[in-house]
């Protein structure tokens, strides 16, 4: 039988002293008495699909002493998250710290969930730059939370372009460069491999399953740099690759303020991947472009539009979370389609406590924008990017799990003047015939719906043009729906 620690007098003294310390620190950091009483309020009827484990403040899916430190961090920073309301009183305050310590000392914490074991993703090398760190540093840990291990290598060259990787392919670049590596089957942190000195060393380092290319933010709008750079770099890699079955992929970069032409970036990536027959595309840039259409998310970041204060890199926190989720969804779809995994409802909250101790490289701190509401929006825009890699759209307005013969009616809550709705099934390729689909979409009063289209991955249905109605709604009528089918309805202006 497990022996419980019984030191109530000492424990209460510790808690009392902790309260005094917290009051001092909060006032020292400019907080007032009201901040001490209540740092944040929560809506118990939140629409977030999955609630985080209570007490798991640092987001590692277990409740431990590390969460006490993380909760104190939140109080000092004035941030909130639903799992930090440990005592369930609807506010986050010092009393939640003492309650959390109670849970740990007297073994009354929620049971620790087992992380499912799904399998290993392919090993991936990215020949990139600092924007690669923006979009890949969080990814291995998010995948790990789903039971997926992955080996990722990043050949990082400051400002590295396709042409630059060619020029310095077998010699060390004159600018800052490093090789970052993690294999989550064994590692819990990113490592710097010091004996990898050039791109050629990185290519030869392991029998990579996937080698991913990426253009830099100053050349990404120039088609000639794509074609010449990719052609020459791929020729060099083909000589040195140690896995004969290696496949190429592309990482769509986001833009910087002084070269902010997203449509040109997407057009160039579409052209190069088509020309080179590259069928794996990581659309993190598309997810960022999607999110910038949202006025709430566009205000995040020291440079706004999800940039940090250099108006180039993504700031840590929500901006890098959006980027990572888009690439995570591609890994879900490409290598684990039978699991029907989705980033919609992802429980990770990539705040300062979540990133601590993971060996993150090239961070742009402080962390910004992490809240349950913002993360829900981020998941929609990332998911939309994974489903529509070369178009800037809105997020997925609704995701439905469909069962049997049912009718569904959904309200359109956004006041778009024009709505294009693409409804798509996504399910394992079971070989069954696609179920029949009827989609009726009407705009909110005063709006004009110009187009309604619906399609199926294994079949299609006719497009419909719907006249305005007095009530904005979406009605989905299904007949004999197979199990585990999802319907995604995407809205964009």
N, C-alpha and C positions, 0 to 999 in steps of 0.2 A: 504494500500500500504506500502511496506517495505521502511523504511527511510534509506537512504545511508549516511554513514559517510563522511563528506566533510571537511577535514582539510589538504588541499594540502600543505600549507606552513610548518606546523608542520611535516607532513608526509615526505616531501622532506628532512627536517632537520634530521629526524630520519634515513632515508636511507643513507644520506651523512655520518652521524656518524657511521652507521653500516659498510659502506664501509671502513672507516678509521680503525675501529676495526678489520675487517676481514683482511686487509692488515697487521696490526700489528701481529695478531694471526698466519697468514700464514708464515710470516717471522720468528716469534718466534718458530714455529714448523719446521723450516728448509726449508721452501718452497722458491723458487726463484720467480722473477717477472713473469717469464713465467707461473709458476704454478697459479699465481693469474689471469692471463689473460685467461688461458684455462687449466682446470684440466683434462678434458676428451673430446675425440672426438667421434662422433657417425656416424654410417653408416645408412643413411636414408632408404636404401634398405635392411635392415636387414631381415633375413629369419625367425625371431621369429614369431610364428603363431599369438600370441595375444600381442598387445602393451598395456602397463600399462597406467592407467589414468594419463594424464599430470598433474604434480603438486603433485601427491600422492606419495611422496618420501618415506614415512615410510610404505607404502604398506597396509594401513588399509582400502582401497577402498573409502576413502573420502579425500577431500582436506580441510585442517584445519591448525590452527596455529602450530600444532605439526609438520607439514611438513616443516615449516620454520626452526625449530631446526634441523630436520633430514637433510635438505639440507646443513646447515652449517656444520653438522657432516661430510657429504660426502666431502665437500670442504677441511676440515681439514685433513681428512684421505686420500685424493687423490683418492677416489673411484668414480665410475660413474654408472648411470642407466638411461635408456631412458626417464623415467618420470621426471628426474631432469632437462632436457633441457626445461625449462618452456617457454623461449622466442623463442624457435625454431630456434636458430641460429647455431645449430650443435655442440655447445660446452657447457660445464658446467662451469660457472664462477659466480662471485659476482652479475653480472647483473641479473642472474636468481633468486637470493634472492629478489631483489627489484621488479622484475616482479611478483613473487609469492605473495609478500605483497600487490602489486596493486590488484591482483586477489581477495584477501581476503577482502581488505578494500572497494573496489568498486563493489563487487558482480559480477565479471566477470569470476569467476572460472567455470570449467566444471560442469555440473549438476551431483549431487551425485547419483550413481547407486544404485538401490534397491537390497539388497541381497536376492536372491530367498529363499523361505522357502521350504525345501525338507522334513524334518522330523527329527526324533531322531534315532541315532544309539544305539545299545545295550550298557548297562553299562559294563565296562571292568575293571577288577582288574588284575594287573600284579605283581606276586611275583618274584622280580628280584634283580637288583643291579644297580651300576652306569651306566652300559651299557644300562639299561632300560631308563634312563634319556636321553642318547644320541639319542635314537630312538623314544621316545614318547613325549618329551616336546613340540615340535612344532606341533604335530599332531592335538590336539583339535582346535587350531586356524586356521590351514589350512582347516579343515572340516567346521568350522564356516563360512569361506569365501564362501563356497558352499551352505550355508543354512542348514547345518547339525549340530545338537547339539549332544554332547556326554558327558557322565560321565565316567571319568577315575580315577582310584586309583592306585598308585604305592607304593608297600611295598618295600622300598629301604633298603638294607643291604650292606654295603661296602664289595665287594668281595663275595657277597652272592651266594652260590651254591644250587643245589637241596638238597644235603645232609645237608647243613647248615640250610636250612629252616626247615628241619625235626627236627634236633637237637634242634633248638630254636623255635619250632613251637608255644609253649605256654609260652615262657619266653623271656624276652628282651635279644637280642644278646649282647655280650661283645664289639662288634665293633660299629662304627657309623651306625645308623639306623634312618629312618624317614618314615612317611606315608604322601605322597603327594596326593592331591585330587583336581579335578576341575570338575565342571558341567557347561558347557557353556550355558545351558539354563538360568543360573542365574549368573555365575561367569565370570569375565574377567581376572582373574589371577589364578595361581596355589596357593593352600593353603597348609600349614603344619598342620596336625591334631595331636595335642600333646598327646591326650589320647589313641591313638593306639600304643601299646607298643610291639606287637609281631605279627607274621603272623596270628595266630588264631584271634586276634582282627580285623585284616584287612578283613579276610574272613567273619566274623560276622557283619562287619560294615554296610553292605547293602545287599539286595538280588541281588547279581551280576548276570547278564545274562551270562557273559563270565569270566572265571578265566584262566589267561594265565601263563604258566610256562616258565622258561628260565634257561639254564645252565650258569655257569660262564666261563670266558675265559681261566682259567687254567685247568678246567676239561672237557671242551667241546669236546676234541678229544678222550676221554676215554669212550667207550661204557658202561662199567660196572657202571660208575657213573650215566649215564643216566637211565639205567634200574632200579637200586636199588633206586635211588633218586626219580624218578617219581612215582614208585609204592608206596613207603612209603608216599610220600607227598600227592598223590591223595587219599590215604586211609584216611588220617587225614582230608582233605578238605571235603570228602564225608560225614563225620560225622557232620561237623559244617556248611555246606552251608545252607543258608536260602531260596534259590530258588530251588525247586525240578527240575526245567527245565534247570538249569545251564549247560552250555557246556564248555568243556575245549578247550584251544587254546595253540599254541606254538609260542614263539618269537625267531626266529633264530638269534643268536648273531654273531657279527663280531669277528675277531681274533685280538690278540695282537702280537707284533713282536716276542716275545720269545716262541710263540706257534702258529705260523702262518701256519695252515694246513686246509685251507677252505674245501677241499674235504672231510676230516674226519668229520668236523662239519656237513656238509650237509648230509652225509651218516648216521650219528648218529641220526640226527633229523628225517630223513625219516624213519629210523627203529623204533624209539620210537613212532612217531605219527601213524605209521601203526599198531604197536603192541597194542597201547592203543586206537586205533580207534578215533584219534583226527583229525578232518577234517578241522579245521581252523588253518592256519599257516600264521604268519606274517613274511615275508621274508626279513626283513631289512638287515640282514647279507648278503644275496644273492645279494642285490642291491649294497652293498659296494664292494663285490667281483667282480661284473660286472664292476663297475666304475674303479676299480684298473687296469683293462685291458686297460683303455684309458690313453694314455701317458699324455694328458693335465690334466686330473683330478687326476691322480696318483701323480702328482707333488705338489698337494695342501695339506696344513697342515704343521705345524712346524716340524712334524716327517715324512713328506711325506706319501704317501699312505693313505691320509685322516686322519691320526692320528694327535693328538696334540703332544706336546713335551715330553710326557711320553711314547709315542709309544704304548699306550693302548687304550685310549679313542678317540672318534671322536672329532675333533675340531669343535667349533661352526661355523655357516655359512653353506657353501655348504655341508660338510660331513654329518651334522645332517639333512639337508634338503633332501639329497638323502635317508637316512634311513627312515625319516618320510613319504616321498612320497610313498615308497613301501608298508608301512602299510596302508596308506590312500587308495591306490588302492584296497587293499584286502577288506576294508570296503565298498568301492564303489561296488565292484563286488558281495560281499556276501549279503549285506543288501539292496542295491539300484540298482539291475541289470536292472530294467525297465527304469532307468534314463540314462543308457549308458554313465556314467561319466568316464572321463579319466584324469589322471594327466598330460598327454601330453598337453602342452600349459598353465600349471598352472601359474597364474600371481603373486603369492606370491614371494617376494624377501627377504629372511630371514637374512637381515643384522642387524647391531647393532640397528638401529632405529626400525626395525620391532619387535625385541625381547624386546625392552625397555618397562617396565611397565607391563609385563605379568607374573612376579613372577617366571621366569625360575629358575630351580634348577640344581645344579651341572654342571654349565657351564664351558666350556674350551675355554676361550677367548684368543686372539681377534678373531672376526669373519673373516673368510677367504673365498675367491673363489666366492663370489656372483657377477655374471654378467649375462646378458641376454643369452650370448652364453653358459656359463657353466651350467646355469639352464636348458637350452634346452637339453643338454647332460644328466644332472642328471635325467630329466624326462624320457628319453628313457631307461636308465639303471634301474630305479625304476620300470617302467612299465614292462620291460622284466622280472624282478624278480617276480612280482606278477603273471605273466602268466606262468613262468617256475621256480618254487620255489626251486627246488633241483638240478639245473644245473647252472654252471657259463657260461654265454653266453655274446654276445655283446648286444647292445641296439636294439631297434626296428628302423630299418633303415628308414622306411616310414610308415605313417599312412594315409590311403585314406578313404574318405567318398564316397561311391559308390551309384550311382543312375542310374536306367534304364539300357539299353543295351549299354555298353561302353567298349572301349579299353583304357588301361592305359600303358604307357611306362615310366619306371623310370631308371635313371642311378645309377649304383653302384659306389660311389665316393671313396671308400676305397680300398686299394690295399691288400686285403687278398689273401693268397696263396691257401686257401681253404674256400669255403663258404657253409654253411648249411643254407638253407632258409626254414623256416616254416611259411607258410601263413595260417592265421586263421581268420575266421569270428567271430565277437562278436556282438551280438544283443539281444534284448529281445526275450524271447521264445514265439514268436507269433503263433507258430503252423504251419507256412507256410513251404513248402518244401524248402530246401536250394537251392539257385540259382546255376547254373552250373559255374564251375571255371576252367579256363585254366591258368597255370602259366608257363611262359617261362623265364628262368634266364640264362644270359650269363655273363661270367667274363670279367674283363677288360683285355686288351692285355697283354700277358705274364703270366696270372694266369691260374690255372687249376681248374675247377669246378668239384668236385668229387661226389656231391650229391645234389639233389633237391627234396624236399618233400613238399607236401601241404595237409592240412586236414581241416575239418570243424567240428565245435562243435557238429553238429547233423548229420554228415555224413562224408564220406571221398572220396578222389579221388586218382587215382593211382600215385605212385611216378614216377618221370621222371629223367632220366640222360641226361644232356644237354652238348653237345660238345662245346668247346671254339669257340668264335666268335671274329671278329676283333673289335667289339664295345661292351663295357660292358653295358648291359641294362637288365631291368626287364619289361616284357610285361604281363599285366594282362587283360584277355579278359572275360568280364562278359555277361551273357545273362539273361534278365528279373530279375534284381536285386531288391530285396525288399527295401523299404525305410529304411533309418537309419541303414544300414549295414556298418560296418567298416572292412577294410582289413588291417591286420598288417603283415608286412614282416620283419622277424627277420634275421639278419645276424651275424655270429660269425665265428671265426677261431678255 
